[in-house]
């Protein structure tokens, strides 16, 4: 399981996804990569959320249980299996990946062609 800090970022992105989508659609200067490079607090403010993003520990535990029930897991930037290729993304790099399948394939990210489908 990924650390709580990295999973919290995933929960924040889930909460703000529609707002980020609308902001990115507005055009120049609002690219998703620029937004994703912001800290949690900065991203929340940029998306019009004034409270400090801090999901309850129960939300992190609930996500862990949901992932496990589906045969999935979260892997974060602090994990030894974290793909080094994400370092090229700088501050916009994901903090956690929600994955299912052969974890050892993470080693290949950045070394072979990869397709990602989100949604």
One Martini backbone bead per residue (centre of mass of N, CA, C, O) as a GRO file, in nm:
protein
  119
    1UNK     BB    1   0.098   0.035   0.020
    2UNK     BB    2   0.064   0.346   0.012
    3UNK     BB    3   0.108   0.627   0.139
    4UNK     BB    4  -0.094   0.861   0.278
    5UNK     BB    5   0.008   1.110   0.124
    6UNK     BB    6  -0.029   0.991  -0.168
    7UNK     BB    7  -0.326   0.906  -0.141
    8UNK     BB    8  -0.436   1.186  -0.079
    9UNK     BB    9  -0.385   1.296  -0.360
   10UNK     BB   10  -0.583   1.106  -0.501
   11UNK     BB   11  -0.832   1.209  -0.348
   12UNK     BB   12  -0.810   1.500  -0.444
   13UNK     BB   13  -0.832   1.442  -0.749
   14UNK     BB   14  -1.109   1.319  -0.732
   15UNK     BB   15  -1.250   1.576  -0.619
   16UNK     BB   16  -1.116   1.777  -0.866
   17UNK     BB   17  -1.156   1.670  -1.159
   18UNK     BB   18  -1.378   1.856  -1.280
   19UNK     BB   19  -1.227   2.123  -1.231
   20UNK     BB   20  -0.975   2.056  -1.393
   21UNK     BB   21  -1.115   2.007  -1.662
   22UNK     BB   22  -1.231   2.294  -1.690
   23UNK     BB   23  -0.960   2.448  -1.668
   24UNK     BB   24  -0.820   2.318  -1.914
   25UNK     BB   25  -1.049   2.408  -2.126
   26UNK     BB   26  -0.975   2.729  -2.117
   27UNK     BB   27  -0.660   2.708  -2.186
   28UNK     BB   28  -0.414   2.891  -2.162
   29UNK     BB   29  -0.243   2.831  -1.852
   30UNK     BB   30  -0.427   2.537  -1.786
   31UNK     BB   31  -0.262   2.300  -1.759
   32UNK     BB   32  -0.241   2.004  -1.606
   33UNK     BB   33   0.060   1.999  -1.537
   34UNK     BB   34   0.060   2.265  -1.379
   35UNK     BB   35  -0.144   2.176  -1.164
   36UNK     BB   36   0.009   1.908  -1.068
   37UNK     BB   37   0.262   2.080  -0.951
   38UNK     BB   38   0.104   2.146  -0.721
   39UNK     BB   39   0.015   2.162  -0.429
   40UNK     BB   40  -0.247   2.080  -0.250
   41UNK     BB   41  -0.321   2.367  -0.155
   42UNK     BB   42  -0.284   2.510  -0.431
   43UNK     BB   43  -0.487   2.340  -0.587
   44UNK     BB   44  -0.732   2.402  -0.420
   45UNK     BB   45  -0.727   2.710  -0.466
   46UNK     BB   46  -0.730   2.699  -0.784
   47UNK     BB   47  -1.024   2.534  -0.750
   48UNK     BB   48  -1.189   2.678  -0.500
   49UNK     BB   49  -1.058   2.551  -0.234
   50UNK     BB   50  -1.018   2.665   0.096
   51UNK     BB   51  -0.952   2.420   0.222
   52UNK     BB   52  -0.762   2.193   0.365
   53UNK     BB   53  -0.627   1.914   0.237
   54UNK     BB   54  -0.765   1.639   0.461
   55UNK     BB   55  -0.822   1.343   0.473
   56UNK     BB   56  -0.941   1.102   0.631
   57UNK     BB   57  -0.821   0.808   0.742
   58UNK     BB   58  -1.077   0.653   0.653
   59UNK     BB   59  -1.044   0.711   0.347
   60UNK     BB   60  -0.782   0.556   0.313
   61UNK     BB   61  -0.886   0.283   0.417
   62UNK     BB   62  -1.119   0.255   0.215
   63UNK     BB   63  -0.943   0.249  -0.038
   64UNK     BB   64  -0.780   0.000   0.037
   65UNK     BB   65  -1.025  -0.192   0.045
   66UNK     BB   66  -1.125  -0.146  -0.243
   67UNK     BB   67  -0.873  -0.237  -0.389
   68UNK     BB   68  -0.851  -0.522  -0.266
   69UNK     BB   69  -1.134  -0.621  -0.370
   70UNK     BB   70  -1.012  -0.575  -0.684
   71UNK     BB   71  -0.696  -0.645  -0.696
   72UNK     BB   72  -0.559  -0.386  -0.590
   73UNK     BB   73  -0.314  -0.110  -0.579
   74UNK     BB   74  -0.089   0.111  -0.421
   75UNK     BB   75   0.174   0.311  -0.561
   76UNK     BB   76   0.457   0.497  -0.463
   77UNK     BB   77   0.732   0.715  -0.459
   78UNK     BB   78   0.841   0.537  -0.193
   79UNK     BB   79   0.872   0.294  -0.366
   80UNK     BB   80   1.093   0.062  -0.501
   81UNK     BB   81   0.891   0.023  -0.770
   82UNK     BB   82   0.925   0.295  -0.875
   83UNK     BB   83   0.937   0.462  -1.160
   84UNK     BB   84   1.196   0.653  -1.286
   85UNK     BB   85   1.050   0.801  -1.528
   86UNK     BB   86   0.890   1.014  -1.348
   87UNK     BB   87   1.120   1.224  -1.301
   88UNK     BB   88   1.074   1.380  -1.578
   89UNK     BB   89   0.804   1.531  -1.460
   90UNK     BB   90   0.848   1.622  -1.191
   91UNK     BB   91   0.605   1.783  -1.010
   92UNK     BB   92   0.382   1.628  -1.208
   93UNK     BB   93   0.412   1.374  -1.089
   94UNK     BB   94   0.299   1.112  -0.967
   95UNK     BB   95   0.236   0.972  -0.636
   96UNK     BB   96   0.031   0.755  -0.755
   97UNK     BB   97  -0.060   0.417  -0.827
   98UNK     BB   98  -0.333   0.235  -0.966
   99UNK     BB   99  -0.316  -0.118  -0.957
  100UNK     BB  100  -0.316  -0.415  -1.179
  101UNK     BB  101  -0.115  -0.691  -1.143
  102UNK     BB  102   0.210  -0.692  -1.248
  103UNK     BB  103   0.435  -0.523  -1.068
  104UNK     BB  104   0.707  -0.576  -1.234
  105UNK     BB  105   0.619  -0.388  -1.481
  106UNK     BB  106   0.713  -0.111  -1.370
  107UNK     BB  107   1.012  -0.131  -1.469
  108UNK     BB  108   0.926  -0.067  -1.785
  109UNK     BB  109   0.878   0.212  -1.744
  110UNK     BB  110   1.036   0.390  -2.015
  111UNK     BB  111   1.142   0.123  -2.204
  112UNK     BB  112   0.853   0.091  -2.322
  113UNK     BB  113   0.575   0.088  -2.474
  114UNK     BB  114   0.285   0.279  -2.358
  115UNK     BB  115  -0.052   0.243  -2.240
  116UNK     BB  116  -0.312   0.469  -2.135
  117UNK     BB  117  -0.617   0.422  -1.940
  118UNK     BB  118  -0.864   0.662  -1.844
  119UNK     BB  119  -1.210   0.605  -1.698
   0.00000   0.00000   0.00000
